[in-house]
Amino acid sequence: MHNSLFSGGLRLTDWPYGLGPYHAPDGPRKARFDSFLPRPGVRKRGMTDLHTHTRLVHLGRDPAAHQGAVNPPIVRTSTFIYAGLEAYRAAAQDPDYKYRYGRLGNPLSCAFEGAMAELDGGAGAVVAASGLAACVLPFLAYARAGGHMLVTDSVYLPIRAFAAGFLRRAGVEVEYYDPCIGAGIGDLIRDNTCLIYMESPGFGTFEVQDVPAIVAAARARGVPTAIDNTWAGPLLFRPLEHGVDVAVQAATKYIGGHADVNLGAAVAREEATYRLLKATAVDLGYNAGAEDLYLALRGLRTLPLRLRESGAAALQVAQWLEGRAEVARVLCPALPPDPGHALWRRDFTGAAGVFSFFLKPLPDKALVAFVDALALFPVGSSWGGYESLLQPQDLSARQWRLPETGPLLRLQIGLEDPADLIEDLERGFAALARAR
Ligand SMILES: Cc1ncc(COP(=O)(O)O)c(C=O)c1O
């Protein structure tokens, strides 16, 4: 980073600004980016000494290259022109496909990919126009006709449709595994297993997986691993440091943070994996819009603050729900009674602001009365934004069933005051009681 702020002996490694309510399971909080393999033009000099919050302020932007403009300008271009044939030939050699053609790598996609690679501690990142496109990228990269893939039963629902449709037609067999399987996954690995795909905590049900145990079993058999890390993101869980090969994230959620962008990223731990992902993305015409990339880069600046606020408020709301007679169980790994709590404490450094709860069985009209009485929790499919939401969860496709039989509701806790959210839920429960 060619600036004066971090030169001249000023080091911010001891800056006492922690992550609020997050715990530090392995000693004082310190950015661990030692495993980051610098990509040319991506890493900024001096950044490795800094805490993650400070890095987030500086990642993916270079004011000196834009007349001092703080944020990278939105560059809209499909085409780059060259001073001559030699310059064109040189650009065509760039292994990252930078500035050759808009779809392949443009100023904002390169800035966002560089930021995501450094944030996750990976060798390289590939951006995608949606979280789902990022999720399916490792499947597409590792798919082989006659291959076998292991996917957590708690996976984001559209992945099931992708597996049952596209992958099946392509001759790839997908087998779902119990999200609590841990080292037992070794027994499911076959000679033709070509990917293990995790999502932790699980979609809607928030089971925490024993990622190190799964990775150890996969590595023993040479099987690549990928994880959907959208819930925690690299601030709260660091899959690549646990040996996972690809960490995918829907930047749509916490990185965008304002319910106005769909975007995804797949970050590879090793150079060869990055090359495979990038080549697959190039073959498939992966691309992302300049405005969306700009918004995602902007979202990165405030990510830790929003995550901290939402996580702390969610914990308050979840604890309050635990005490309600109408609630059968709260599914939130940050709560001590949760079956995933010990693994969460071991591997994560904080909790995001999304969790679910089972209501005790009740007539549908009482459920409708509860949901419709809520003013601050509109029904909506997304999460990770500044606004609270509620979404009913459909577990009918799952093989590993939970014992509860009542409806499962997911809450996304935004940046409202948690006291108002609790009061709103109280109103909902009053309406539920009236409708019984
Ligand atoms: C865990 C998870 N992964 C991936 C996605 C997909 O993101 P997008 O909707 O941008 O495709 C979502 C969206 O809800 C999600 O919740």
The ligand as an SDF file (V2000), in Angstrom:
LIG
                    3D

 16 16  0  0  0  0  0  0  0  0999 V2000
  -26.7130  -19.7940    2.6920 C   0  0  0  0  0  0  0  0  0  0  0  0
  -27.0130  -19.2020    1.3480 C   0  0  0  0  0  0  0  0  0  0  0  0
  -26.1870  -19.4600    0.3310 N   0  0  0  0  0  0  0  0  0  0  0  0
  -26.4130  -18.9650   -0.8860 C   0  0  0  0  0  0  0  0  0  0  0  0
  -27.5040  -18.1700   -1.1530 C   0  0  0  0  0  0  0  0  0  0  0  0
  -27.7320  -17.6800   -2.5350 C   0  0  0  0  0  0  0  0  0  0  0  0
  -27.5580  -16.2910   -2.7050 O   0  0  0  0  0  0  0  0  0  0  0  0
  -28.2900  -15.5660   -3.9130 P   0  0  0  0  0  0  0  0  0  0  0  0
  -29.7230  -15.4410   -3.5280 O   0  0  0  0  0  0  0  0  0  0  0  0
  -27.6040  -14.2640   -4.0990 O   0  0  0  0  0  0  0  0  0  0  0  0
  -28.1530  -16.4330   -5.1220 O   0  0  0  0  0  0  0  0  0  0  0  0
  -28.3950  -17.8720   -0.1250 C   0  0  0  0  0  0  0  0  0  0  0  0
  -29.5850  -17.0390   -0.3850 C   0  0  0  0  0  0  0  0  0  0  0  0
  -30.5290  -17.0240    0.3680 O   0  0  0  0  0  0  0  0  0  0  0  0
  -28.1490  -18.4060    1.1570 C   0  0  0  0  0  0  0  0  0  0  0  0
  -28.9820  -18.1770    2.1780 O   0  0  0  0  0  0  0  0  0  0  0  0
  1  2  1  0
  2  3  1  0
  2 15  2  0
  3  4  2  0
  4  5  1  0
  5  6  1  0
  5 12  2  0
  6  7  1  0
  7  8  1  0
  8  9  2  0
  8 10  1  0
  8 11  1  0
 12 13  1  0
 12 15  1  0
 13 14  2  0
 15 16  1  0
M  END
$$$$
